[in-house]
Amino acid sequence: MIMKKKFSLGMLFGVLILAGLVISLLSCGGGSGTSGLSSSEGTSSSGTGTVAFLLTDAPIDDYEHIWITITEVSLIPVAHSASPVVIYSNPAGLKLDLLEYRDEDYLLTIKKNVPTGLYAKIRLAIKDVQVEPKWGAPCGNLEIKLPSGRIDLNPREPFLVSVGGTLSIRLDIDANKSINLHKAGKSGKCIFRPVVFVDIQEGWPIGRCPKILSGTIESLIMANDQVAGFYLQLANERGLIKVMVNESTRIFDENGDFVGPNNLKVGDKVKVRGKFDSSGALVASLVVIGEVMDITGLVEAEVNLSTNIFP
């Protein structure tokens, strides 16, 4: 009997599956956290901290895709006299399909030099919302409108960015409830009212594994004349992160061959999979050099071991 299984993977990641390495390389655990708080009100010019900002989404039945275009993310201080602190800005907009992140986190940015102090809100500026509905989904053929073009999120209590500290902010967008859209009178539009759960924890998001990261190697980290890691400039102006490799890291070149760390070069475009450690470095389990073609489809038969090909 032919078994059919749905899959979505890059062409090089298929090599990993054939090699029997996919479980060890691509598996990731989960985690949770609570809000941090307490200190004096407002922001301070005497010190700064770091904020990691992540997005995820719950499963949804009515839509194939939900695209939002984010132009800015800012933190709103408790003190009304203080100005918002922008942690991500992209006037052209960063377009994300929320339904790609149902099982993993999307690391939107890591922002350093955030003024210390207490913050009351998180604000997202949204340029556009689009959906690809399944048959019979509400508002499938109508324009979607987001009132005011922004989303203000109010955690249960103020949260603190401390001097030299790191704060991880994770937004869990419940699209199944958010896309319970309402027809806006006779305007022929639908209103997008997002339902978002805010999880704030002190430290790096070490209990979770972000979606595969793409970017460009900006500089190398050397140890004993060997490449021990690199600094990765994330795509779409999302910031710089430190990536470390070790003897367990699997590295593929643009031809799909296993290579060593010294094959990594400044300027290489790479995809990286791994987990953050307590220092804020991403410890890579997988690095792929070069562009990767994503393929989505159905596996209809077993792998032919003589050719390493499957239909």
C-alpha positions in Angstrom: 0.0 0.0 0.0 1.3 3.4 -0.9 1.5 5.8 2.0 1.1 9.5 1.4 2.6 12.1 3.8 2.5 15.8 3.6 5.9 17.6 3.7 7.4 21.0 3.4 11.2 21.3 3.2 14.1 22.7 1.3 15.9 20.6 -1.3 19.0 20.3 0.9 17.0 19.4 3.9 15.7 16.4 1.9 19.3 15.2 1.9 19.2 15.2 5.7 16.1 13.1 5.7 17.7 10.6 3.4 20.8 10.5 5.6 18.6 9.7 8.6 19.7 12.9 10.4 16.6 15.0 10.4 15.5 14.1 13.9 18.8 15.1 15.6 19.3 18.2 13.4 15.8 19.7 13.2 14.2 18.8 16.5 13.5 21.5 19.0 12.0 21.6 22.5 9.4 24.0 24.0 9.3 26.4 26.9 7.4 29.1 28.6 8.0 32.2 30.7 6.4 34.9 32.8 6.4 38.6 32.9 9.3 40.5 34.4 8.7 43.8 36.3 9.5 46.3 38.9 11.8 49.3 39.2 11.4 53.0 38.8 8.9 54.3 36.2 10.0 55.5 32.7 13.1 54.9 30.8 16.6 55.8 31.8 19.6 57.3 29.9 22.0 55.7 32.4 21.9 52.2 30.9 20.5 49.9 28.3 19.4 46.3 27.8 18.5 43.9 25.0 15.1 42.8 23.7 14.4 39.7 21.6 11.1 39.8 19.8 9.4 36.7 18.5 6.0 35.8 16.9 4.1 32.6 16.7 0.5 31.5 15.7 -2.1 29.0 16.7 -3.6 26.6 14.2 -6.5 27.8 12.1 -9.0 25.9 9.9 -10.5 28.6 7.5 -7.4 30.0 5.9 -4.4 28.8 3.8 -2.4 32.0 4.4 -2.6 35.1 6.6 -0.1 37.7 5.6 0.6 40.8 7.7 3.1 43.5 6.8 4.8 45.0 9.8 6.6 48.4 9.4 7.5 49.1 13.1 7.6 47.6 16.5 7.9 49.8 19.5 7.8 49.7 23.3 5.6 52.3 25.1 7.1 53.5 28.5 5.0 53.7 31.6 5.8 57.4 32.0 3.5 59.3 29.7 6.2 62.0 29.1 8.6 59.4 27.6 8.7 58.7 23.9 8.1 55.2 22.4 11.3 53.2 21.9 11.5 51.7 18.4 13.0 48.2 18.4 12.3 47.4 14.7 11.7 49.7 11.7 11.2 48.9 8.1 9.3 51.5 6.1 8.9 49.1 3.1 7.3 46.6 5.5 8.2 43.0 6.5 5.6 40.7 5.1 5.0 37.5 7.1 2.7 34.6 6.7 1.5 33.9 10.2 0.5 30.3 9.4 4.1 29.4 8.7 4.8 29.8 12.4 2.2 27.5 13.9 4.8 25.1 15.4 7.8 27.4 15.7 8.7 30.9 16.7 9.7 33.6 14.1 12.6 35.7 15.5 11.6 39.1 14.2 14.5 41.0 15.8 17.1 41.2 18.5 17.5 44.9 19.5 20.4 46.0 21.7 20.8 49.4 23.4 17.2 49.6 24.5 16.8 52.2 27.3 16.3 50.7 30.7 13.1 51.2 32.6 9.5 50.1 32.9 7.3 49.7 29.8 3.5 49.4 29.6 2.7 48.5 26.0 4.0 46.9 22.9 2.9 48.5 19.6 2.9 47.0 16.2 2.4 49.2 13.1 0.7 47.1 10.4 0.8 48.3 6.8 -1.4 45.6 5.3 -3.4 42.4 6.1 -4.2 39.8 3.4 -5.6 36.3 3.6 -6.0 33.4 1.3 -9.2 31.7 2.5 -10.4 28.2 2.2 -13.7 27.7 0.5 -16.5 29.2 2.6 -14.3 31.2 4.9 -15.7 34.5 6.2 -14.8 37.7 4.3 -12.9 35.6 1.7 -13.4 38.1 -1.2 -13.5 41.4 0.8 -10.8 43.9 1.7 -9.5 43.5 5.3 -9.2 46.6 7.4 -7.2 47.1 10.5 -8.5 50.1 12.5 -5.8 52.7 13.0 -3.2 50.6 11.3 -1.6 49.4 14.5 -2.0 46.9 17.3 -1.5 48.0 20.9 -0.8 45.2 23.3 -1.1 45.6 27.1 0.6 42.9 29.2 -1.0 42.2 32.6 1.7 44.3 34.3 4.5 46.6 33.3 7.7 44.9 32.2 11.3 45.9 33.0 14.3 46.3 30.7 17.2 46.2 33.1 20.8 47.4 32.8 22.8 44.9 30.8 19.8 42.5 30.9 17.9 40.7 28.2 14.1 40.4 27.8 12.3 38.0 25.5 8.9 39.1 24.2 6.9 36.5 22.4 3.5 37.2 20.8 1.2 34.3 20.2 -1.4 35.5 17.7 -4.6 33.4 17.8 -5.6 33.8 14.1 -8.5 31.5 14.5 -10.2 34.2 16.7 -8.6 37.2 15.0 -10.1 36.2 11.6 -13.6 35.9 13.0 -14.1 39.0 10.9 -17.0 41.3 11.0 -18.5 43.0 7.9 -18.0 46.7 8.3 -21.5 48.0 7.6 -22.1 48.7 3.9 -18.4 49.4 3.1 -17.7 45.9 1.8 -14.7 45.6 4.1 -13.9 43.3 7.0 -12.3 44.2 10.3 -9.3 42.4 11.6 -9.3 42.3 15.4 -6.3 40.4 16.5 -6.3 38.2 19.6 -2.8 38.1 20.9 -1.2 36.5 24.0 1.9 38.2 25.3 4.6 36.1 27.0 7.5 38.1 28.5 10.5 36.4 30.2 13.8 37.6 31.5 16.8 36.2 29.6 17.1 34.7 26.2 14.4 32.4 24.7 16.6 29.3 25.5 13.6 26.9 25.9 12.4 27.4 22.3 13.8 27.0 18.9 13.1 29.7 16.3 12.1 29.1 12.7 15.1 28.5 10.4 17.0 31.8 10.2 18.3 33.3 7.0 20.9 36.0 6.6 24.4 36.9 5.6 27.6 36.2 7.5 29.1 39.5 8.5 32.2 38.3 10.4 33.7 35.1 11.6 34.6 34.0 15.1 37.9 32.2 15.2 39.5 29.9 17.8 42.8 28.1 17.2 42.7 28.9 13.5 39.3 27.3 13.2 35.9 28.9 12.6 34.0 28.6 15.9 31.1 30.7 14.8 30.0 33.9 13.0 27.8 36.9 13.3 24.7 36.7 11.2 23.0 39.7 9.7 19.4 38.7 9.6 17.4 39.3 6.4 15.1 42.3 6.1 17.1 44.5 8.5 16.2 42.5 11.5 19.5 42.7 13.4 22.7 40.9 14.1 23.0 37.6 16.1 25.9 35.5 17.2 26.0 32.0 15.9 28.3 29.3 17.3 29.2 25.9 15.7 30.6 22.8 17.3 31.4 19.2 16.5 27.7 18.4 16.4 26.9 21.1 13.9 26.1 19.7 10.4 27.2 22.1 7.6 26.2 21.8 4.0 27.6 23.7 1.0 25.7 24.9 -2.0 26.1 21.5 -3.6 24.5 19.6 -0.7 27.8 18.1 0.5 28.9 18.0 4.1 31.7 20.4 4.8 33.7 21.7 7.8 33.3 25.1 9.6 36.3 26.6 7.7 34.2 26.5 4.5 32.1 29.3 6.0 33.1 32.7 4.6 32.2 36.4 5.2 29.5 37.4 2.7 28.0 33.9 2.5 24.2 33.7 2.5 23.2 30.9 5.0 20.3 29.3 6.7 20.7 28.3 10.3 18.9 26.1 12.7 19.6 25.9 16.4 18.8 27.1 19.9 19.8 30.0 22.0 22.1 29.4 25.0 22.1 31.5 28.2 24.7 33.9 26.8 22.4 34.8 23.8 24.4 32.9 21.2 22.5 30.6 18.8 24.2 27.2 19.0 23.7 25.8 15.5 22.7 22.2 14.8 22.5 22.9 11.1 24.0 25.5 8.6 23.2 25.5 4.9 25.4 27.7 2.7 23.7 29.3 -0.4 20.2 29.6 -1.6 17.7 26.8 -0.8 14.7 25.9 -2.9 11.6 25.2 -0.8 9.5 22.4 -2.0 6.0 21.5 -0.8 4.1 18.4 -1.8 3.2 14.7 -1.1 5.7 11.9 -0.7 4.0 9.1 -2.6 6.5 6.2 -2.3 9.6 5.1 -0.5 13.1 6.3 -1.2 15.0 4.4 -3.9 18.2 3.7 -2.0 20.2 3.2 -5.2 19.4 6.7 -6.5 18.4 8.5 -3.3 15.3 9.7 -5.2 11.7 9.6 -4.1 8.5 10.7 -6.0 
